[in-house]
Amino acid sequence: MRSAAILLVVALGLGAMALPEPAQAADGLQDRFQEANGHYYKKRYGQAKTIYQDLIDTFHIRNAVVFYNLADTHHQLRELGRAVVNYKRALALQPDDALAQRIRDNLEKTTEALIDHHRKEEIVQVLDETHGVAFAVAHLLPDRAI
């Protein structure tokens, strides 16, 4: 669970964003951000991801908290590569020290999970290989030799 401190950082981060649109549009974007957060907390990660991504793609929001939340959402969806990319994007925006530390921690855990996932895939591929040495020995020798 995210702490109250992160929520404060989120509120301050969005409040500090310089948006070229009028204040009403900024309020609408903040509402969309809060809607995405609501979906995340209710574990509707697909809906949260769509809104965070829309804020980035359509409205060109470049905010460490938005990228961080999108990365967390990707992580929950087990889209680990995308999570890593978005954690790095969040760090590139030079967030405050507390948020930067959380991002680095999550980036490290996600990177490790991604590496572990690929190691397991490689093992499964080797074990499933049907033309390897074990397969050849087991299938080329007569039945009575085994």
Secondary structure, DSSP 4 states (H G I P E B T S, - for coil): ---HHHHHHHHHHHHH---SS-HHHHHHHHHHHHHHHHHHHTT-HHHHHHHHHHHHHTS----HHHHHHHHHHHHHTT-HHHHHHHHHHHHHT---HHHHHHHHHHHHHHHHHHHHHHHHHHHHHHHH-SSSHHHHHHHHS-GGG-
